[in-house]
Amino acid sequence: MATRILMSKLSPTMEEGRVLTWVKKEGDPVESGDVVVEVETDKATMEVESMGSGVLRKILVAENATVPTGTILGVVAAEDEDISELLAGSEKAAAGVTAATRVEAAAEEASPHAEALTPSTEAPAGDGGRAKASPLARRMAVEKGIALDSVRGSGPSGRIIKRDIEAALQPGAPTTPAAAAATAQIEVDSGVPFQRVELSQIRKAIARNLVQSLGPVPHFFLTIEVDMARALELRAELNKSLEGTGAKVGVNEILMKTAAQALLQHPNVNVAFAGDHIRRFTRVDIGLAVAVPDGLITPVLRDAASKGLLQITEETRQLIDRGREKKLAPEEYQGATFTISNLGMYGIDEFTAVINPPAATIMAVAATQEKPVVVDGAIEIRPRMRVTLSCDHRAVDGAMGAEFLATFKGMLENPLRLVL
């Protein structure tokens, strides 16, 4: 029986996806459970498996094409099975591909045939800054800070593979986004030159989701300043005791643990507005906003209040690594009950973060700075950090947010309370 390979809706916010790489080619045998194609969603790079066995009879959407969810990407069937009826119902795939994408799709489809006659001497054509590359090559590029569009691929159809990344690391090779941008086509509008950068699926999701937040969601903001001296001392002592183990506790992990413990005491802040009711969550799942090359993703640490700092540190590191590689499963980036966005490493004094619906809160953390403050009537230099809580006024009132911040501040300034 024929099996359709679909651009499935892999997250609640996903409306379209981009085909990255066909792991199987037309005519290749396919077993149930085999990975057939890699797609880029609004959050991550996902592997799509076949639900049936047979042969990949037809690829309907070319690599680098963006199509709506529900589109038929390809068909797996027995070699002699009639799939004409299935193909006749695939107009949605063609409709979801823009004219520009169709031109590129034709070029991509023709390139393997051309390669059979003439070795490729051209760099791989990317779409919106996205070059064709193997998952390993993409991971290496992220780790080394290499712009894929600046690398010449030597794999099939110009695909970038491991050895190409290794070659790009050699002295003199262009390895930065600026190097790639230098070769991009320049356009002019009203006499002003610019380079067109297509939106990634992640950037599209950010634009789509947050425009539904700041306007419709009635934000208010509460800011406090925390003395970080004892928290930093605790971190230093912990890391000293961990020397030689490879583990290292960061400020983010302390913030996540502190916020989780404070939310246990203030469950009316660990909520979401749901139209005709408020969801008061019975577990604290902390999201940590992480910058990735083409946007932002928020890995979620589940049940943070029940975990110690070492466990939080290890799990958070793994989540961030997979997030930057676009390898997070949907359940690893969806459903945070509370979110932390920390821009302290960039020296930001203070900022407000936009709530990501349906959550009702997000905490913005700024840099810790040495400041003169009055302590017991005398001026001292102390490490101070400003924290701003954004609240959805439909679910959280000012007093609720203020009480939560008071508890959060008290715990950071007396971190031994975290273990009580």
Contacts in CASP RR format, 6 or more apart in sequence:
PFRMAT RR
TARGET T0000
AUTHOR 0000-0000-0000
METHOD contacts of the structure
MODEL  1
MATRILMSKLSPTMEEGRVLTWVKKEGDPVESGDVVVEVETDKATMEVES
MGSGVLRKILVAENATVPTGTILGVVAAEDEDISELLAGSEKAAAGVTAA
TRVEAAAEEASPHAEALTPSTEAPAGDGGRAKASPLARRMAVEKGIALDS
VRGSGPSGRIIKRDIEAALQPGAPTTPAAAAATAQIEVDSGVPFQRVELS
QIRKAIARNLVQSLGPVPHFFLTIEVDMARALELRAELNKSLEGTGAKVG
VNEILMKTAAQALLQHPNVNVAFAGDHIRRFTRVDIGLAVAVPDGLITPV
LRDAASKGLLQITEETRQLIDRGREKKLAPEEYQGATFTISNLGMYGIDE
FTAVINPPAATIMAVAATQEKPVVVDGAIEIRPRMRVTLSCDHRAVDGAM
GAEFLATFKGMLENPLRLVL
1 52 0 8 1.000
1 77 0 8 1.000
1 81 0 8 1.000
2 57 0 8 1.000
2 75 0 8 1.000
2 76 0 8 1.000
2 77 0 8 1.000
2 78 0 8 1.000
2 81 0 8 1.000
2 83 0 8 1.000
2 86 0 8 1.000
3 50 0 8 1.000
3 51 0 8 1.000
3 52 0 8 1.000
3 75 0 8 1.000
3 76 0 8 1.000
3 77 0 8 1.000
4 72 0 8 1.000
4 74 0 8 1.000
4 75 0 8 1.000
4 86 0 8 1.000
5 36 0 8 1.000
5 37 0 8 1.000
5 48 0 8 1.000
5 50 0 8 1.000
5 72 0 8 1.000
5 73 0 8 1.000
5 74 0 8 1.000
5 75 0 8 1.000
5 76 0 8 1.000
6 48 0 8 1.000
6 70 0 8 1.000
6 71 0 8 1.000
6 72 0 8 1.000
6 73 0 8 1.000
7 16 0 8 1.000
7 17 0 8 1.000
7 19 0 8 1.000
7 39 0 8 1.000
7 61 0 8 1.000
7 67 0 8 1.000
7 68 0 8 1.000
7 69 0 8 1.000
7 70 0 8 1.000
7 71 0 8 1.000
7 73 0 8 1.000
8 48 0 8 1.000
8 69 0 8 1.000
8 70 0 8 1.000
9 69 0 8 1.000
9 70 0 8 1.000
10 39 0 8 1.000
10 41 0 8 1.000
10 43 0 8 1.000
10 46 0 8 1.000
10 330 0 8 1.000
11 41 0 8 1.000
11 42 0 8 1.000
11 43 0 8 1.000
11 330 0 8 1.000
11 333 0 8 1.000
11 334 0 8 1.000
12 334 0 8 1.000
13 42 0 8 1.000
13 43 0 8 1.000
13 205 0 8 1.000
13 208 0 8 1.000
13 209 0 8 1.000
14 41 0 8 1.000
14 42 0 8 1.000
14 43 0 8 1.000
14 69 0 8 1.000
14 205 0 8 1.000
15 42 0 8 1.000
15 68 0 8 1.000
15 69 0 8 1.000
15 208 0 8 1.000
16 66 0 8 1.000
16 67 0 8 1.000
16 68 0 8 1.000
16 69 0 8 1.000
16 201 0 8 1.000
16 204 0 8 1.000
17 39 0 8 1.000
17 40 0 8 1.000
17 41 0 8 1.000
17 42 0 8 1.000
17 66 0 8 1.000
17 67 0 8 1.000
17 68 0 8 1.000
17 69 0 8 1.000
17 201 0 8 1.000
18 39 0 8 1.000
18 40 0 8 1.000
18 64 0 8 1.000
18 65 0 8 1.000
18 66 0 8 1.000
18 127 0 8 1.000
18 130 0 8 1.000
18 201 0 8 1.000
19 37 0 8 1.000
19 38 0 8 1.000
19 39 0 8 1.000
19 61 0 8 1.000
19 62 0 8 1.000
19 63 0 8 1.000
19 64 0 8 1.000
19 65 0 8 1.000
19 66 0 8 1.000
19 67 0 8 1.000
19 73 0 8 1.000
20 37 0 8 1.000
20 38 0 8 1.000
20 39 0 8 1.000
20 40 0 8 1.000
20 45 0 8 1.000
20 63 0 8 1.000
20 64 0 8 1.000
20 130 0 8 1.000
20 132 0 8 1.000
21 37 0 8 1.000
21 38 0 8 1.000
21 63 0 8 1.000
21 132 0 8 1.000
21 134 0 8 1.000
21 159 0 8 1.000
22 36 0 8 1.000
22 37 0 8 1.000
22 59 0 8 1.000
22 63 0 8 1.000
23 35 0 8 1.000
23 36 0 8 1.000
23 37 0 8 1.000
23 38 0 8 1.000
23 47 0 8 1.000
24 30 0 8 1.000
24 34 0 8 1.000
24 36 0 8 1.000
24 37 0 8 1.000
24 56 0 8 1.000
25 56 0 8 1.000
25 59 0 8 1.000
26 56 0 8 1.000
26 57 0 8 1.000
26 58 0 8 1.000
26 59 0 8 1.000
27 55 0 8 1.000
27 56 0 8 1.000
27 57 0 8 1.000
28 55 0 8 1.000
28 56 0 8 1.000
29 54 0 8 1.000
29 55 0 8 1.000
30 36 0 8 1.000
30 50 0 8 1.000
30 52 0 8 1.000
30 53 0 8 1.000
30 54 0 8 1.000
30 55 0 8 1.000
30 56 0 8 1.000
30 76 0 8 1.000
31 50 0 8 1.000
31 52 0 8 1.000
31 53 0 8 1.000
31 54 0 8 1.000
32 50 0 8 1.000
32 51 0 8 1.000
32 52 0 8 1.000
32 53 0 8 1.000
33 49 0 8 1.000
33 50 0 8 1.000
33 51 0 8 1.000
33 52 0 8 1.000
34 49 0 8 1.000
34 50 0 8 1.000
35 47 0 8 1.000
35 48 0 8 1.000
35 49 0 8 1.000
36 48 0 8 1.000
36 49 0 8 1.000
36 50 0 8 1.000
36 56 0 8 1.000
36 74 0 8 1.000
36 76 0 8 1.000
37 47 0 8 1.000
37 48 0 8 1.000
37 73 0 8 1.000
38 45 0 8 1.000
38 46 0 8 1.000
38 47 0 8 1.000
38 48 0 8 1.000
38 135 0 8 1.000
39 45 0 8 1.000
39 46 0 8 1.000
39 48 0 8 1.000
39 73 0 8 1.000
40 46 0 8 1.000
40 130 0 8 1.000
40 200 0 8 1.000
40 201 0 8 1.000
40 326 0 8 1.000
41 201 0 8 1.000
42 201 0 8 1.000
42 202 0 8 1.000
42 204 0 8 1.000
42 205 0 8 1.000
43 201 0 8 1.000
43 202 0 8 1.000
43 205 0 8 1.000
43 297 0 8 1.000
43 326 0 8 1.000
43 328 0 8 1.000
43 330 0 8 1.000
43 333 0 8 1.000
44 297 0 8 1.000
44 323 0 8 1.000
44 326 0 8 1.000
44 327 0 8 1.000
44 328 0 8 1.000
44 329 0 8 1.000
44 330 0 8 1.000
44 333 0 8 1.000
45 135 0 8 1.000
45 138 0 8 1.000
45 325 0 8 1.000
45 326 0 8 1.000
45 327 0 8 1.000
48 73 0 8 1.000
50 76 0 8 1.000
52 76 0 8 1.000
53 76 0 8 1.000
54 76 0 8 1.000
54 77 0 8 1.000
54 78 0 8 1.000
54 79 0 8 1.000
55 76 0 8 1.000
55 77 0 8 1.000
55 78 0 8 1.000
55 79 0 8 1.000
56 74 0 8 1.000
56 75 0 8 1.000
56 76 0 8 1.000
57 74 0 8 1.000
57 75 0 8 1.000
57 76 0 8 1.000
57 77 0 8 1.000
57 79 0 8 1.000
57 81 0 8 1.000
57 83 0 8 1.000
58 74 0 8 1.000
58 75 0 8 1.000
58 83 0 8 1.000
58 87 0 8 1.000
59 73 0 8 1.000
59 74 0 8 1.000
60 72 0 8 1.000
60 73 0 8 1.000
60 74 0 8 1.000
60 75 0 8 1.000
60 87 0 8 1.000
60 90 0 8 1.000
60 93 0 8 1.000
60 94 0 8 1.000
61 67 0 8 1.000
61 71 0 8 1.000
61 72 0 8 1.000
61 73 0 8 1.000
61 74 0 8 1.000
61 93 0 8 1.000
61 97 0 8 1.000
61 105 0 8 1.000
62 97 0 8 1.000
62 101 0 8 1.000
62 104 0 8 1.000
62 105 0 8 1.000
62 106 0 8 1.000
62 108 0 8 1.000
62 109 0 8 1.000
63 105 0 8 1.000
63 108 0 8 1.000
63 132 0 8 1.000
64 101 0 8 1.000
64 104 0 8 1.000
64 105 0 8 1.000
64 108 0 8 1.000
64 125 0 8 1.000
64 126 0 8 1.000
64 127 0 8 1.000
64 130 0 8 1.000
64 132 0 8 1.000
65 97 0 8 1.000
65 101 0 8 1.000
65 102 0 8 1.000
65 104 0 8 1.000
65 105 0 8 1.000
66 96 0 8 1.000
66 97 0 8 1.000
66 98 0 8 1.000
66 101 0 8 1.000
66 201 0 8 1.000
67 73 0 8 1.000
67 92 0 8 1.000
67 93 0 8 1.000
67 96 0 8 1.000
67 97 0 8 1.000
68 92 0 8 1.000
68 96 0 8 1.000
70 92 0 8 1.000
71 92 0 8 1.000
71 93 0 8 1.000
71 96 0 8 1.000
72 86 0 8 1.000
72 89 0 8 1.000
72 90 0 8 1.000
72 92 0 8 1.000
72 93 0 8 1.000
73 93 0 8 1.000
74 90 0 8 1.000
75 83 0 8 1.000
75 86 0 8 1.000
75 87 0 8 1.000
77 83 0 8 1.000
77 86 0 8 1.000
94 102 0 8 1.000
97 105 0 8 1.000
101 127 0 8 1.000
104 125 0 8 1.000
104 127 0 8 1.000
107 125 0 8 1.000
108 125 0 8 1.000
108 157 0 8 1.000
111 120 0 8 1.000
111 157 0 8 1.000
111 158 0 8 1.000
112 156 0 8 1.000
112 157 0 8 1.000
114 120 0 8 1.000
115 156 0 8 1.000
115 157 0 8 1.000
120 157 0 8 1.000
120 158 0 8 1.000
122 158 0 8 1.000
123 151 0 8 1.000
123 152 0 8 1.000
123 153 0 8 1.000
123 158 0 8 1.000
124 131 0 8 1.000
124 132 0 8 1.000
124 133 0 8 1.000
124 152 0 8 1.000
124 153 0 8 1.000
124 157 0 8 1.000
124 158 0 8 1.000
124 159 0 8 1.000
124 160 0 8 1.000
125 131 0 8 1.000
125 132 0 8 1.000
126 132 0 8 1.000
126 149 0 8 1.000
127 198 0 8 1.000
128 197 0 8 1.000
128 198 0 8 1.000
128 199 0 8 1.000
128 200 0 8 1.000
129 148 0 8 1.000
129 149 0 8 1.000
129 180 0 8 1.000
129 197 0 8 1.000
129 198 0 8 1.000
130 148 0 8 1.000
130 200 0 8 1.000
131 148 0 8 1.000
131 149 0 8 1.000
131 151 0 8 1.000
131 153 0 8 1.000
131 160 0 8 1.000
132 153 0 8 1.000
132 157 0 8 1.000
132 158 0 8 1.000
132 159 0 8 1.000
132 160 0 8 1.000
133 141 0 8 1.000
133 148 0 8 1.000
133 151 0 8 1.000
133 159 0 8 1.000
133 160 0 8 1.000
133 161 0 8 1.000
134 159 0 8 1.000
134 160 0 8 1.000
134 161 0 8 1.000
134 162 0 8 1.000
136 161 0 8 1.000
136 162 0 8 1.000
137 148 0 8 1.000
137 160 0 8 1.000
137 161 0 8 1.000
137 162 0 8 1.000
137 164 0 8 1.000
137 165 0 8 1.000
138 148 0 8 1.000
138 325 0 8 1.000
138 326 0 8 1.000
139 325 0 8 1.000
140 146 0 8 1.000
140 162 0 8 1.000
140 165 0 8 1.000
140 166 0 8 1.000
141 147 0 8 1.000
141 148 0 8 1.000
141 151 0 8 1.000
141 160 0 8 1.000
141 165 0 8 1.000
142 293 0 8 1.000
142 324 0 8 1.000
142 325 0 8 1.000
144 165 0 8 1.000
144 169 0 8 1.000
144 175 0 8 1.000
145 175 0 8 1.000
145 176 0 8 1.000
146 165 0 8 1.000
146 168 0 8 1.000
146 169 0 8 1.000
146 175 0 8 1.000
146 176 0 8 1.000
147 174 0 8 1.000
147 175 0 8 1.000
147 176 0 8 1.000
147 177 0 8 1.000
147 179 0 8 1.000
147 180 0 8 1.000
148 160 0 8 1.000
148 180 0 8 1.000
149 180 0 8 1.000
149 184 0 8 1.000
150 168 0 8 1.000
150 173 0 8 1.000
150 174 0 8 1.000
150 175 0 8 1.000
150 176 0 8 1.000
150 177 0 8 1.000
150 179 0 8 1.000
150 180 0 8 1.000
150 183 0 8 1.000
151 160 0 8 1.000
151 164 0 8 1.000
151 165 0 8 1.000
151 167 0 8 1.000
151 168 0 8 1.000
152 160 0 8 1.000
152 164 0 8 1.000
153 159 0 8 1.000
153 160 0 8 1.000
153 161 0 8 1.000
153 164 0 8 1.000
154 160 0 8 1.000
154 161 0 8 1.000
154 163 0 8 1.000
154 164 0 8 1.000
155 161 0 8 1.000
155 164 0 8 1.000
167 173 0 8 1.000
168 174 0 8 1.000
168 175 0 8 1.000
169 175 0 8 1.000
174 180 0 8 1.000
174 182 0 8 1.000
177 293 0 8 1.000
181 195 0 8 1.000
184 195 0 8 1.000
185 195 0 8 1.000
185 196 0 8 1.000
186 193 0 8 1.000
186 194 0 8 1.000
186 195 0 8 1.000
187 193 0 8 1.000
187 194 0 8 1.000
187 195 0 8 1.000
187 196 0 8 1.000
188 194 0 8 1.000
199 207 0 8 1.000
200 294 0 8 1.000
200 295 0 8 1.000
202 292 0 8 1.000
202 294 0 8 1.000
202 295 0 8 1.000
202 296 0 8 1.000
202 297 0 8 1.000
203 294 0 8 1.000
203 295 0 8 1.000
206 295 0 8 1.000
206 296 0 8 1.000
209 356 0 8 1.000
209 357 0 8 1.000
210 354 0 8 1.000
210 356 0 8 1.000
212 357 0 8 1.000
213 354 0 8 1.000
213 355 0 8 1.000
213 356 0 8 1.000
213 357 0 8 1.000
214 354 0 8 1.000
214 355 0 8 1.000
217 273 0 8 1.000
217 355 0 8 1.000
217 357 0 8 1.000
217 392 0 8 1.000
217 394 0 8 1.000
218 392 0 8 1.000
218 393 0 8 1.000
218 394 0 8 1.000
219 352 0 8 1.000
219 354 0 8 1.000
219 355 0 8 1.000
219 390 0 8 1.000
219 391 0 8 1.000
219 392 0 8 1.000
219 393 0 8 1.000
220 390 0 8 1.000
220 391 0 8 1.000
220 393 0 8 1.000
220 398 0 8 1.000
221 352 0 8 1.000
221 388 0 8 1.000
221 389 0 8 1.000
221 390 0 8 1.000
221 391 0 8 1.000
222 388 0 8 1.000
222 389 0 8 1.000
222 391 0 8 1.000
222 398 0 8 1.000
222 401 0 8 1.000
222 402 0 8 1.000
222 405 0 8 1.000
223 350 0 8 1.000
223 386 0 8 1.000
223 387 0 8 1.000
223 388 0 8 1.000
223 389 0 8 1.000
224 386 0 8 1.000
224 387 0 8 1.000
224 405 0 8 1.000
224 406 0 8 1.000
224 408 0 8 1.000
224 409 0 8 1.000
225 384 0 8 1.000
225 385 0 8 1.000
225 386 0 8 1.000
225 387 0 8 1.000
226 384 0 8 1.000
226 385 0 8 1.000
226 386 0 8 1.000
226 387 0 8 1.000
226 408 0 8 1.000
226 409 0 8 1.000
226 412 0 8 1.000
226 413 0 8 1.000
227 373 0 8 1.000
227 382 0 8 1.000
227 383 0 8 1.000
227 384 0 8 1.000
227 412 0 8 1.000
227 413 0 8 1.000
228 368 0 8 1.000
228 383 0 8 1.000
228 384 0 8 1.000
228 385 0 8 1.000
228 412 0 8 1.000
229 382 0 8 1.000
229 383 0 8 1.000
230 412 0 8 1.000
230 413 0 8 1.000
230 414 0 8 1.000
230 415 0 8 1.000
231 251 0 8 1.000
231 254 0 8 1.000
231 412 0 8 1.000
231 413 0 8 1.000
231 415 0 8 1.000
232 251 0 8 1.000
232 368 0 8 1.000
232 383 0 8 1.000
234 254 0 8 1.000
234 415 0 8 1.000
235 249 0 8 1.000
235 250 0 8 1.000
235 251 0 8 1.000
235 254 0 8 1.000
238 249 0 8 1.000
238 309 0 8 1.000
239 248 0 8 1.000
239 249 0 8 1.000
242 248 0 8 1.000
242 249 0 8 1.000
242 310 0 8 1.000
247 310 0 8 1.000
247 313 0 8 1.000
247 314 0 8 1.000
248 313 0 8 1.000
249 309 0 8 1.000
249 310 0 8 1.000
249 313 0 8 1.000
250 313 0 8 1.000
251 342 0 8 1.000
251 368 0 8 1.000
252 288 0 8 1.000
252 316 0 8 1.000
252 340 0 8 1.000
252 342 0 8 1.000
253 309 0 8 1.000
253 312 0 8 1.000
253 313 0 8 1.000
253 316 0 8 1.000
254 309 0 8 1.000
254 412 0 8 1.000
254 415 0 8 1.000
255 340 0 8 1.000
255 342 0 8 1.000
255 363 0 8 1.000
255 365 0 8 1.000
255 412 0 8 1.000
256 286 0 8 1.000
256 288 0 8 1.000
256 301 0 8 1.000
256 304 0 8 1.000
256 312 0 8 1.000
256 316 0 8 1.000
256 340 0 8 1.000
257 304 0 8 1.000
257 307 0 8 1.000
257 308 0 8 1.000
257 309 0 8 1.000
257 312 0 8 1.000
257 418 0 8 1.000
258 408 0 8 1.000
258 411 0 8 1.000
258 412 0 8 1.000
258 415 0 8 1.000
258 418 0 8 1.000
259 284 0 8 1.000
259 286 0 8 1.000
259 304 0 8 1.000
259 338 0 8 1.000
259 340 0 8 1.000
259 363 0 8 1.000
259 408 0 8 1.000
260 284 0 8 1.000
260 286 0 8 1.000
260 304 0 8 1.000
260 305 0 8 1.000
260 338 0 8 1.000
261 305 0 8 1.000
261 411 0 8 1.000
261 417 0 8 1.000
261 418 0 8 1.000
262 404 0 8 1.000
262 407 0 8 1.000
262 408 0 8 1.000
262 411 0 8 1.000
263 269 0 8 1.000
263 270 0 8 1.000
263 284 0 8 1.000
263 305 0 8 1.000
263 337 0 8 1.000
263 338 0 8 1.000
263 404 0 8 1.000
264 284 0 8 1.000
264 305 0 8 1.000
265 404 0 8 1.000
265 407 0 8 1.000
266 400 0 8 1.000
266 401 0 8 1.000
266 403 0 8 1.000
266 404 0 8 1.000
266 407 0 8 1.000
267 280 0 8 1.000
267 281 0 8 1.000
268 280 0 8 1.000
268 396 0 8 1.000
268 400 0 8 1.000
269 338 0 8 1.000
269 360 0 8 1.000
269 361 0 8 1.000
269 391 0 8 1.000
269 396 0 8 1.000
269 400 0 8 1.000
269 401 0 8 1.000
269 404 0 8 1.000
270 280 0 8 1.000
270 281 0 8 1.000
270 284 0 8 1.000
270 337 0 8 1.000
270 338 0 8 1.000
271 278 0 8 1.000
271 279 0 8 1.000
271 280 0 8 1.000
271 281 0 8 1.000
271 337 0 8 1.000
271 360 0 8 1.000
271 361 0 8 1.000
271 395 0 8 1.000
271 396 0 8 1.000
272 278 0 8 1.000
272 279 0 8 1.000
272 281 0 8 1.000
272 337 0 8 1.000
272 358 0 8 1.000
272 359 0 8 1.000
272 360 0 8 1.000
272 395 0 8 1.000
273 279 0 8 1.000
273 358 0 8 1.000
273 360 0 8 1.000
273 392 0 8 1.000
273 394 0 8 1.000
273 395 0 8 1.000
274 358 0 8 1.000
278 360 0 8 1.000
278 395 0 8 1.000
279 358 0 8 1.000
281 337 0 8 1.000
283 302 0 8 1.000
283 303 0 8 1.000
283 305 0 8 1.000
283 337 0 8 1.000
284 303 0 8 1.000
284 304 0 8 1.000
284 305 0 8 1.000
284 337 0 8 1.000
284 338 0 8 1.000
285 300 0 8 1.000
285 301 0 8 1.000
285 302 0 8 1.000
285 303 0 8 1.000
285 304 0 8 1.000
285 335 0 8 1.000
285 336 0 8 1.000
285 337 0 8 1.000
285 338 0 8 1.000
286 300 0 8 1.000
286 301 0 8 1.000
286 304 0 8 1.000
286 336 0 8 1.000
286 337 0 8 1.000
286 338 0 8 1.000
286 339 0 8 1.000
286 340 0 8 1.000
287 298 0 8 1.000
287 299 0 8 1.000
287 300 0 8 1.000
287 301 0 8 1.000
287 336 0 8 1.000
287 338 0 8 1.000
287 339 0 8 1.000
287 340 0 8 1.000
288 298 0 8 1.000
288 299 0 8 1.000
288 301 0 8 1.000
288 316 0 8 1.000
288 319 0 8 1.000
288 320 0 8 1.000
288 339 0 8 1.000
288 340 0 8 1.000
288 342 0 8 1.000
289 296 0 8 1.000
289 297 0 8 1.000
289 298 0 8 1.000
289 339 0 8 1.000
289 340 0 8 1.000
289 341 0 8 1.000
289 342 0 8 1.000
289 353 0 8 1.000
290 296 0 8 1.000
290 297 0 8 1.000
290 298 0 8 1.000
290 299 0 8 1.000
290 320 0 8 1.000
290 323 0 8 1.000
290 324 0 8 1.000
292 323 0 8 1.000
292 324 0 8 1.000
292 326 0 8 1.000
297 323 0 8 1.000
297 328 0 8 1.000
297 333 0 8 1.000
298 333 0 8 1.000
298 336 0 8 1.000
298 339 0 8 1.000
298 356 0 8 1.000
299 316 0 8 1.000
299 319 0 8 1.000
299 320 0 8 1.000
299 322 0 8 1.000
299 323 0 8 1.000
299 328 0 8 1.000
299 332 0 8 1.000
299 333 0 8 1.000
300 319 0 8 1.000
300 332 0 8 1.000
300 333 0 8 1.000
300 334 0 8 1.000
300 335 0 8 1.000
300 336 0 8 1.000
301 307 0 8 1.000
301 312 0 8 1.000
301 315 0 8 1.000
301 316 0 8 1.000
301 319 0 8 1.000
304 312 0 8 1.000
307 315 0 8 1.000
319 328 0 8 1.000
319 332 0 8 1.000
322 328 0 8 1.000
322 332 0 8 1.000
323 333 0 8 1.000
335 359 0 8 1.000
336 356 0 8 1.000
336 359 0 8 1.000
337 359 0 8 1.000
338 359 0 8 1.000
338 361 0 8 1.000
338 362 0 8 1.000
338 363 0 8 1.000
339 353 0 8 1.000
339 356 0 8 1.000
339 359 0 8 1.000
339 361 0 8 1.000
339 362 0 8 1.000
339 363 0 8 1.000
340 362 0 8 1.000
340 363 0 8 1.000
340 365 0 8 1.000
341 353 0 8 1.000
341 362 0 8 1.000
341 363 0 8 1.000
341 364 0 8 1.000
341 365 0 8 1.000
342 365 0 8 1.000
343 351 0 8 1.000
343 364 0 8 1.000
343 365 0 8 1.000
343 366 0 8 1.000
343 367 0 8 1.000
344 365 0 8 1.000
344 366 0 8 1.000
344 367 0 8 1.000
344 368 0 8 1.000
345 367 0 8 1.000
346 367 0 8 1.000
347 366 0 8 1.000
347 367 0 8 1.000
348 366 0 8 1.000
348 367 0 8 1.000
349 366 0 8 1.000
349 367 0 8 1.000
349 369 0 8 1.000
349 386 0 8 1.000
350 364 0 8 1.000
350 366 0 8 1.000
350 386 0 8 1.000
350 388 0 8 1.000
351 364 0 8 1.000
351 366 0 8 1.000
351 388 0 8 1.000
352 364 0 8 1.000
352 388 0 8 1.000
352 390 0 8 1.000
353 362 0 8 1.000
353 363 0 8 1.000
353 364 0 8 1.000
353 388 0 8 1.000
353 390 0 8 1.000
354 362 0 8 1.000
354 390 0 8 1.000
355 361 0 8 1.000
355 362 0 8 1.000
355 390 0 8 1.000
355 391 0 8 1.000
355 392 0 8 1.000
356 362 0 8 1.000
359 392 0 8 1.000
360 391 0 8 1.000
360 392 0 8 1.000
360 394 0 8 1.000
360 395 0 8 1.000
360 396 0 8 1.000
361 389 0 8 1.000
361 390 0 8 1.000
361 391 0 8 1.000
361 392 0 8 1.000
361 396 0 8 1.000
361 401 0 8 1.000
362 389 0 8 1.000
362 390 0 8 1.000
363 387 0 8 1.000
363 388 0 8 1.000
363 389 0 8 1.000
363 390 0 8 1.000
364 387 0 8 1.000
364 388 0 8 1.000
364 389 0 8 1.000
364 390 0 8 1.000
365 385 0 8 1.000
365 387 0 8 1.000
366 385 0 8 1.000
366 386 0 8 1.000
366 387 0 8 1.000
366 388 0 8 1.000
367 385 0 8 1.000
368 383 0 8 1.000
368 384 0 8 1.000
368 385 0 8 1.000
369 383 0 8 1.000
369 384 0 8 1.000
369 385 0 8 1.000
370 381 0 8 1.000
370 382 0 8 1.000
370 383 0 8 1.000
370 384 0 8 1.000
371 381 0 8 1.000
371 382 0 8 1.000
371 383 0 8 1.000
371 384 0 8 1.000
372 379 0 8 1.000
372 380 0 8 1.000
372 381 0 8 1.000
373 379 0 8 1.000
373 380 0 8 1.000
373 381 0 8 1.000
373 382 0 8 1.000
373 384 0 8 1.000
374 380 0 8 1.000
375 382 0 8 1.000
387 405 0 8 1.000
387 408 0 8 1.000
387 409 0 8 1.000
389 401 0 8 1.000
389 404 0 8 1.000
389 405 0 8 1.000
391 398 0 8 1.000
391 400 0 8 1.000
391 401 0 8 1.000
410 417 0 8 1.000
411 417 0 8 1.000
411 418 0 8 1.000
END
